[in-house]
């Protein structure tokens, strides 16, 4: 019941600042009707709502960002309600037992990380709009058979919507950079950089491993070696972090 109430409040709170608002309201309405059908069906509905909402957000172009669609303080406050619901469900999705559960958890994790990033660094939305693809990783156990110092994530081709599930190894994972967890968001400027990352894997070098999130909009809104990398902890954007030495490779158990 609490979940149903929270989602209903969320649906009413979001302001229709972009096209497709009627569709999102319809999705939220259907979500409320289905909450009582059982926990699995309820979460499937939450996932559908998340996807429809995120699809609408990700369609914002530069014009929308600078005008009606700008990621304002009000946008941040309203998205926090969405994040509260999604984060609560993510806590229940740790240590999945099947590939299907792991893929659902990673997809949902990626949605929450992107919204959290834009809350912390609105200028990152401009890079997302122009990115060929993106990848999101999390230090928590959202995949199968993860070991110490390993994380998991998903890389998404924005042209084809193909999802490639991946693993990550990094020295900072065990400590979580002083918190319960941390997330990495990587934007790829072009197809060559993205395809190389998902096909061949990647090891972060000192030249490219510097994280993008700084207080300088000029520095934050640009690619470095075809990539823009952000790190987010439970308390917000991690500034002056570096992922040098971190390794990324495809998860053949999850990628279809």
Buried (B, 14 or more C-beta within 10 A) or exposed (E): EEBBEBBBEBBEEBEEBBEEEEEBBEBBEEBBEBBEEEEEEBBBBBBBBBBBBBEBBBEBEEEBBEEEBBBEEEBBEBBBBBBEBBBEBBEEBEEBEEBEBBBBBBBBBBBBBBBBBBBBBBBBBBBBBBBBBBBBBBBBBBBBEBEEBBBBBBBBBBEEEEBBBBBBBBEBBEEBBEEEBBBBBBBBBBEEBBBEBBEEEBBBEEEBBBBBBBEEEEEBBBBBEBBBBBBBBBEBBBEEBBBBBBBBBBBEEBBE
